[in-house]
Amino acid sequence: MGRAALQACSPWLALLLVSLLCAAVLVRLSRCRLQLARVRRLHRDQQGSAQSLSFVLTLPFFVMIMLFIVQVSQLMIGTIVVHYAAFAAARSAIVWIPAGVDDYLEGPNCIGNYYLDPDAEDQVLPVLDPNDPDYGPSDGGVTYRVEPGSRKHQKIASAAMLACMPICPSRDLGLDLPGRGPVMADVLKTAYAAMDADSLGNSRIPTRLENKLAYAMQNTDVEVRFFHKNREPPLVTHFIPHDPEEFRFNELGWQDLITVTVKHRLALLPGPGRLLARMAPRPGSSRDEVSETIEHVNGVYVYPLEASATMKNEGQKSVIRYVHDLD
């Protein structure tokens, strides 16, 4: 996770260094000097002063660059948080998928509502025909995508949403808490009050927590995929003789790779977000890719961030060896 986050932050770091260099050049051109003694006397100084022309001309650009530095820093923090959210969701997946949620579709190591991933590469479908010479466990495997809605998918998605809450706006955007949002908000408020008893005297904290959670739930998408090896029982309807207690038609195999992708729409600052969303004229036919990726949703300018994390399925039941019984 750390290496992927650093690679994703490298463009923002380059922009940050360039903006700091521009700010330093503007300070040099305006002939500003830091005098701490005068700064300390500034709050009680009642005399007027005439600013130099160079300072007046460079001040708007300096303010714009400083806001850009703050925005780039926020994007770097958001990138790291989204990578952590993907890690937290993948960790939640390898904990909840081996757990038994119900006895029908989502028992131990079982998952409900999945389908063949059309975007996956190197798909090798299992051979289910007993008369085929390649019938039986083989190399390769199939990638499946889990549909949202199942209880295990909800647990995985909740881990990503909670991880993204720190970078969500706390102001009221008119967003409602969907689904189990009110229950999650009550748990968050109780935990926050338990960790900081002084917060009970601040009536704005519960509302801000709800606003953050509502934004995270409505602006965070979670995709769950897993790679099922053909060395394990196939996840399709088949007529391979087996004991129903050994494996089920929707049971993941031992150490199947589970990949969780988190897509979060990061709320930008109002000023820089409005500026970056404007289409910049480009020579020729080149496109302004920055403004094309920024959307204006519910009065907020948002920038899409994405991260993925892959872990192996755990559990005990799936260690039973898969062997075709041809007798």
Kinemage of the C-alpha trace (Angstrom):
@kinemage 1
@onewidth
@group {chain A} dominant
@subgroup {mainchain}
@vectorlist {calphas} color= white
{ca met a 1} P 0.000 0.000 0.000
{ca gly a 2} L 2.784 2.432 0.896
{ca arg a 3} L 4.600 2.064 -2.407
{ca ala a 4} L 1.389 2.460 -4.436
{ca ala a 5} L 0.432 5.558 -2.439
{ca leu a 6} L 3.852 7.130 -3.000
{ca gln a 7} L 3.657 6.460 -6.735
{ca ala a 8} L 0.176 8.000 -6.897
{ca cys a 9} L 1.334 11.061 -4.935
{ca ser a 10} L 4.442 11.675 -7.062
{ca pro a 11} L 2.645 13.955 -9.612
{ca trp a 12} L 1.108 16.007 -6.786
{ca leu a 13} L 4.506 16.256 -5.108
{ca ala a 14} L 6.024 17.591 -8.321
{ca leu a 15} L 3.241 20.193 -8.598
{ca leu a 16} L 3.757 21.142 -4.965
{ca leu a 17} L 7.471 21.728 -5.491
{ca val a 18} L 6.812 23.805 -8.614
{ca ser a 19} L 4.209 25.932 -6.806
{ca leu a 20} L 6.579 26.482 -3.866
{ca leu a 21} L 9.267 27.597 -6.298
{ca cys a 22} L 6.822 30.025 -7.945
{ca ala a 23} L 5.855 31.421 -4.543
{ca ala a 24} L 9.513 31.937 -3.671
{ca val a 25} L 10.106 33.797 -6.954
{ca leu a 26} L 7.102 36.063 -6.318
{ca val a 27} L 8.322 36.858 -2.820
{ca arg a 28} L 11.707 37.735 -4.244
{ca leu a 29} L 10.204 39.988 -6.928
{ca ser a 30} L 7.989 41.816 -4.435
{ca arg a 31} L 11.058 42.484 -2.233
{ca cys a 32} L 9.316 41.168 0.877
{ca arg a 33} L 11.410 40.609 3.981
{ca leu a 34} L 10.400 38.741 7.116
{ca gln a 35} L 10.829 40.964 10.171
{ca leu a 36} L 9.429 39.243 13.250
{ca ala a 37} L 9.640 42.345 15.409
{ca arg a 38} L 7.398 44.283 13.045
{ca val a 39} L 5.008 41.347 12.756
{ca arg a 40} L 4.581 41.293 16.539
{ca arg a 41} L 3.795 45.031 16.552
{ca leu a 42} L 1.415 44.808 13.630
{ca his a 43} L -1.736 44.086 15.665
{ca arg a 44} L -1.470 47.356 17.599
{ca asp a 45} L -0.216 49.506 14.755
{ca gln a 46} L -2.825 52.185 13.885
{ca gln a 47} L -0.779 54.089 11.298
{ca gly a 48} L -1.382 53.832 7.579
{ca ser a 49} L 1.249 52.878 5.053
{ca ala a 50} L 1.820 52.941 1.320
{ca gln a 51} L 2.575 49.563 -0.255
{ca ser a 52} L 5.098 49.253 -3.021
{ca leu a 53} L 3.824 48.789 -6.547
{ca ser a 54} L 5.625 45.464 -6.911
{ca phe a 55} L 3.870 44.082 -3.830
{ca val a 56} L 0.438 45.232 -5.014
{ca leu a 57} L 0.953 43.644 -8.438
{ca thr a 58} L 2.250 40.329 -7.137
{ca leu a 59} L -0.187 39.879 -4.214
{ca pro a 60} L -3.076 38.351 -6.244
{ca phe a 61} L -0.735 35.847 -7.881
{ca phe a 62} L 0.840 35.037 -4.527
{ca val a 63} L -2.579 34.358 -2.955
{ca met a 64} L -3.554 32.188 -5.926
{ca ile a 65} L -0.353 30.164 -5.635
{ca met a 66} L -0.821 29.726 -1.878
{ca leu a 67} L -4.372 28.424 -2.443
{ca phe a 68} L -3.017 26.091 -5.117
{ca ile a 69} L -0.403 24.795 -2.647
{ca val a 70} L -3.137 24.099 -0.096
{ca gln a 71} L -5.250 22.331 -2.732
{ca val a 72} L -2.369 20.167 -3.952
{ca ser a 73} L -1.569 19.243 -0.337
{ca gln a 74} L -5.198 18.244 0.140
{ca leu a 75} L -5.052 16.084 -2.989
{ca met a 76} L -1.935 14.334 -1.689
{ca ile a 77} L -3.625 13.645 1.639
{ca gly a 78} L -6.749 12.435 -0.164
{ca thr a 79} L -4.697 10.083 -2.340
{ca ile a 80} L -3.070 8.512 0.708
{ca val a 81} L -6.424 8.201 2.509
{ca val a 82} L -8.088 6.511 -0.478
{ca his a 83} L -5.216 4.007 -0.695
{ca tyr a 84} L -5.671 3.301 2.995
{ca ala a 85} L -9.428 2.916 2.419
{ca ala a 86} L -8.710 0.263 -0.230
{ca phe a 87} L -6.412 -1.543 2.203
{ca ala a 88} L -9.030 -1.354 4.990
{ca ala a 89} L -11.741 -2.672 2.655
{ca ala a 90} L -9.544 -5.547 1.442
{ca arg a 91} L -8.698 -6.406 5.047
{ca ser a 92} L -12.406 -6.366 5.828
{ca ala a 93} L -13.046 -8.665 2.844
{ca ile a 94} L -10.661 -11.389 4.017
{ca val a 95} L -12.296 -11.219 7.454
{ca trp a 96} L -15.969 -11.150 6.457
{ca ile a 97} L -15.923 -13.534 3.476
{ca pro a 98} L -14.669 -16.490 5.578
{ca ala a 99} L -17.304 -15.649 8.213
{ca gly a 100} L -20.734 -17.260 8.237
{ca val a 101} L -23.353 -14.532 7.768
{ca asp a 102} L -26.302 -16.791 6.937
{ca asp a 103} L -26.936 -20.430 6.082
{ca tyr a 104} L -28.218 -19.940 2.540
{ca leu a 105} L -26.020 -17.795 0.275
{ca glu a 106} L -23.298 -16.380 2.485
{ca gly a 107} L -22.042 -19.105 4.713
{ca pro a 108} L -18.337 -19.555 5.558
{ca asn a 109} L -16.173 -18.589 2.546
{ca cys a 110} L -19.299 -18.160 0.417
{ca ile a 111} L -20.338 -15.022 -1.400
{ca gly a 112} L -23.658 -14.096 -2.977
{ca asn a 113} L -24.528 -12.287 -6.202
{ca tyr a 114} L -21.355 -12.559 -8.277
{ca tyr a 115} L -20.832 -12.722 -12.027
{ca leu a 116} L -18.034 -13.197 -14.526
{ca asp a 117} L -15.948 -10.022 -14.801
{ca pro a 118} L -16.126 -8.911 -18.450
{ca asp a 119} L -13.117 -6.591 -18.056
{ca ala a 120} L -10.723 -9.200 -16.659
{ca glu a 121} L -7.913 -10.573 -18.775
{ca asp a 122} L -6.528 -14.108 -19.079
{ca gln a 123} L -9.800 -15.841 -18.207
{ca val a 124} L -9.531 -19.646 -18.276
{ca leu a 125} L -12.924 -21.243 -17.811
{ca pro a 126} L -13.045 -24.588 -15.995
{ca val a 127} L -13.915 -27.749 -17.930
{ca leu a 128} L -17.159 -29.217 -16.597
{ca asp a 129} L -17.757 -31.973 -19.128
{ca pro a 130} L -16.686 -35.368 -17.670
{ca asn a 131} L -16.072 -36.662 -21.207
{ca asp a 132} L -13.542 -33.928 -21.964
{ca pro a 133} L -9.897 -35.079 -21.672
{ca asp a 134} L -9.041 -31.873 -19.775
{ca tyr a 135} L -11.754 -32.510 -17.202
{ca gly a 136} L -10.593 -31.956 -13.619
{ca pro a 137} L -8.469 -29.455 -11.718
{ca ser a 138} L -6.325 -27.399 -14.071
{ca asp a 139} L -4.179 -24.291 -14.302
{ca gly a 140} L -5.540 -20.772 -14.638
{ca gly a 141} L -8.733 -19.405 -13.222
{ca val a 142} L -11.628 -17.007 -13.552
{ca thr a 143} L -12.142 -13.496 -12.183
{ca tyr a 144} L -15.556 -12.691 -10.742
{ca arg a 145} L -17.113 -9.416 -9.649
{ca val a 146} L -19.338 -9.238 -6.579
{ca glu a 147} L -22.568 -7.316 -7.016
{ca pro a 148} L -23.442 -4.725 -4.347
{ca gly a 149} L -26.288 -5.497 -2.008
{ca ser a 150} L -25.184 -8.611 -0.144
{ca arg a 151} L -24.429 -8.352 3.564
{ca lys a 152} L -20.756 -9.164 3.123
{ca his a 153} L -20.381 -6.548 0.392
{ca gln a 154} L -22.031 -4.008 2.707
{ca lys a 155} L -19.474 -4.756 5.422
{ca ile a 156} L -16.603 -4.363 2.972
{ca ala a 157} L -17.998 -1.116 1.571
{ca ser a 158} L -18.597 0.278 5.077
{ca ala a 159} L -14.905 -0.149 5.895
{ca ala a 160} L -13.937 1.950 2.861
{ca met a 161} L -16.535 4.638 3.587
{ca leu a 162} L -15.472 5.034 7.203
{ca ala a 163} L -11.832 5.287 6.122
{ca cys a 164} L -12.713 8.099 3.684
{ca met a 165} L -14.613 10.155 6.262
{ca pro a 166} L -11.604 12.295 7.368
{ca ile a 167} L -11.296 13.841 3.886
{ca cys a 168} L -15.042 14.506 3.514
{ca pro a 169} L -16.544 17.982 4.077
{ca ser a 170} L -18.281 18.512 7.404
{ca arg a 171} L -20.554 21.335 6.243
{ca asp a 172} L -24.189 20.678 5.416
{ca leu a 173} L -24.574 19.812 1.723
{ca gly a 174} L -28.155 18.594 2.003
{ca leu a 175} L -27.158 14.914 1.761
{ca asp a 176} L -29.152 12.200 3.517
{ca leu a 177} L -27.817 9.074 5.178
{ca pro a 178} L -28.804 6.122 2.957
{ca gly a 179} L -29.516 2.579 4.093
{ca arg a 180} L -27.863 1.757 7.406
{ca gly a 181} L -26.349 5.234 7.571
{ca pro a 182} L -28.338 6.349 10.666
{ca val a 183} L -27.184 3.250 12.576
{ca met a 184} L -23.564 3.863 11.580
{ca ala a 185} L -23.885 7.528 12.573
{ca asp a 186} L -25.164 6.594 16.048
{ca val a 187} L -22.213 4.236 16.530
{ca leu a 188} L -19.770 6.936 15.421
{ca lys a 189} L -21.271 9.522 17.774
{ca thr a 190} L -21.142 7.117 20.710
{ca ala a 191} L -17.519 6.180 19.975
{ca tyr a 192} L -16.504 9.831 19.532
{ca ala a 193} L -18.118 10.818 22.827
{ca ala a 194} L -16.410 7.911 24.592
{ca met a 195} L -12.981 8.995 23.329
{ca asp a 196} L -13.508 12.711 23.970
{ca ala a 197} L -15.886 13.455 26.817
{ca asp a 198} L -15.460 17.211 26.322
{ca ser a 199} L -17.141 16.918 22.920
{ca leu a 200} L -20.495 16.362 24.627
{ca gly a 201} L -20.694 20.097 25.248
{ca asn a 202} L -20.330 20.896 21.539
{ca ser a 203} L -23.656 20.376 19.781
{ca arg a 204} L -22.114 20.811 16.314
{ca ile a 205} L -19.930 17.695 16.452
{ca pro a 206} L -22.734 15.117 15.962
{ca thr a 207} L -24.064 17.075 12.986
{ca arg a 208} L -20.613 17.335 11.423
{ca leu a 209} L -20.080 13.589 11.849
{ca glu a 210} L -23.364 12.912 10.097
{ca asn a 211} L -22.440 15.273 7.258
{ca lys a 212} L -19.079 13.557 6.781
{ca leu a 213} L -20.639 10.100 6.823
{ca ala a 214} L -23.400 11.108 4.391
{ca tyr a 215} L -20.846 12.483 1.922
{ca ala a 216} L -18.626 9.395 2.263
{ca met a 217} L -21.520 6.999 1.679
{ca gln a 218} L -22.807 8.847 -1.390
{ca asn a 219} L -19.429 9.584 -2.976
{ca thr a 220} L -17.498 6.364 -2.362
{ca asp a 221} L -17.922 3.389 -4.698
{ca val a 222} L -16.487 -0.007 -3.810
{ca glu a 223} L -15.888 -2.826 -6.298
{ca val a 224} L -14.997 -6.317 -5.063
{ca arg a 225} L -13.406 -8.886 -7.376
{ca phe a 226} L -11.855 -12.258 -6.692
{ca phe a 227} L -9.750 -14.631 -8.774
{ca his a 228} L -10.918 -18.213 -8.374
{ca lys a 229} L -8.355 -20.830 -9.367
{ca asn a 230} L -9.377 -23.848 -11.431
{ca arg a 231} L -7.600 -25.967 -8.851
{ca glu a 232} L -10.593 -25.266 -6.616
{ca pro a 233} L -14.250 -26.320 -7.096
{ca pro a 234} L -15.815 -24.258 -9.917
{ca leu a 235} L -18.204 -21.479 -8.923
{ca val a 236} L -20.893 -22.491 -11.393
{ca thr a 237} L -23.720 -24.985 -11.426
{ca his a 238} L -22.082 -28.336 -12.077
{ca phe a 239} L -22.660 -32.052 -11.660
{ca ile a 240} L -19.303 -32.952 -10.175
{ca pro a 241} L -19.945 -35.571 -7.469
{ca his a 242} L -19.110 -34.141 -4.077
{ca asp a 243} L -20.204 -34.057 -0.501
{ca pro a 244} L -22.329 -30.895 0.052
{ca glu a 245} L -20.610 -30.441 3.398
{ca glu a 246} L -17.204 -30.173 1.731
{ca phe a 247} L -17.815 -27.270 -0.635
{ca arg a 248} L -20.717 -25.295 -2.089
{ca phe a 249} L -21.284 -23.850 -5.549
{ca asn a 250} L -20.420 -20.291 -4.377
{ca glu a 251} L -17.542 -21.054 -2.026
{ca leu a 252} L -14.220 -19.277 -2.540
{ca gly a 253} L -11.089 -21.370 -2.582
{ca trp a 254} L -8.145 -21.391 -0.243
{ca gln a 255} L -6.188 -18.158 -0.714
{ca asp a 256} L -8.163 -16.918 -3.698
{ca leu a 257} L -7.014 -13.390 -4.523
{ca ile a 258} L -9.555 -10.753 -3.458
{ca thr a 259} L -9.168 -7.289 -4.990
{ca val a 260} L -11.063 -4.281 -3.682
{ca thr a 261} L -11.162 -1.051 -5.697
{ca val a 262} L -12.248 2.153 -3.963
{ca lys a 263} L -13.370 5.160 -6.022
{ca his a 264} L -13.907 8.363 -4.051
{ca arg a 265} L -14.991 11.766 -5.330
{ca leu a 266} L -12.801 14.133 -3.325
{ca ala a 267} L -14.381 17.485 -2.468
{ca leu a 268} L -12.094 20.312 -3.585
{ca leu a 269} L -11.779 23.691 -1.927
{ca pro a 270} L -14.381 26.154 -3.286
{ca gly a 271} L -11.890 28.660 -4.735
{ca pro a 272} L -9.270 26.371 -6.311
{ca gly a 273} L -11.974 23.875 -7.324
{ca arg a 274} L -13.851 26.523 -9.291
{ca leu a 275} L -10.610 27.683 -10.937
{ca leu a 276} L -9.420 24.178 -11.866
{ca ala a 277} L -12.853 23.248 -13.252
{ca arg a 278} L -12.708 26.003 -15.851
{ca met a 279} L -11.657 24.853 -19.284
{ca ala a 280} L -8.236 26.263 -20.127
{ca pro a 281} L -7.640 27.164 -23.780
{ca arg a 282} L -5.073 24.869 -25.364
{ca pro a 283} L -3.226 25.350 -28.654
{ca gly a 284} L -4.209 23.035 -31.447
{ca ser a 285} L -6.467 20.112 -30.559
{ca ser a 286} L -5.020 19.227 -27.125
{ca arg a 287} L -7.554 18.668 -24.358
{ca asp a 288} L -7.700 20.075 -20.860
{ca glu a 289} L -7.700 16.760 -18.999
{ca val a 290} L -7.810 18.384 -15.545
{ca ser a 291} L -11.041 20.298 -16.060
{ca glu a 292} L -12.640 17.282 -17.756
{ca thr a 293} L -12.185 15.129 -14.658
{ca ile a 294} L -13.624 17.699 -12.227
{ca glu a 295} L -17.385 17.592 -11.700
{ca his a 296} L -19.769 19.947 -9.966
{ca val a 297} L -22.038 17.825 -7.731
{ca asn a 298} L -24.376 19.170 -5.031
{ca gly a 299} L -22.619 22.524 -5.074
{ca val a 300} L -19.163 20.966 -4.605
{ca tyr a 301} L -16.340 20.569 -7.103
{ca val a 302} L -15.106 16.977 -6.885
{ca tyr a 303} L -12.033 15.206 -8.250
{ca pro a 304} L -12.054 11.391 -8.685
{ca leu a 305} L -9.499 9.340 -6.782
{ca glu a 306} L -9.073 5.590 -7.126
{ca ala a 307} L -7.015 2.901 -5.398
{ca ser a 308} L -6.958 -0.901 -5.271
{ca ala a 309} L -5.659 -3.464 -2.793
{ca thr a 310} L -5.338 -7.237 -3.168
{ca met a 311} L -5.210 -9.833 -0.393
{ca lys a 312} L -5.624 -13.595 -0.156
{ca asn a 313} L -8.745 -15.243 1.193
{ca glu a 314} L -8.299 -16.859 4.583
{ca gly a 315} L -10.429 -19.298 6.577
{ca gln a 316} L -10.276 -22.971 7.490
{ca lys a 317} L -13.059 -24.723 5.619
{ca ser a 318} L -11.619 -24.116 2.155
{ca val a 319} L -8.401 -26.050 2.868
{ca ile a 320} L -10.217 -29.301 1.974
{ca arg a 321} L -8.529 -30.658 -1.115
{ca tyr a 322} L -10.576 -30.560 -4.309
{ca val a 323} L -10.479 -33.889 -6.172
{ca his a 324} L -12.821 -35.094 -8.917
{ca asp a 325} L -14.538 -38.362 -8.054
{ca leu a 326} L -14.898 -40.221 -11.338
{ca asp a 327} L -16.223 -43.467 -9.852
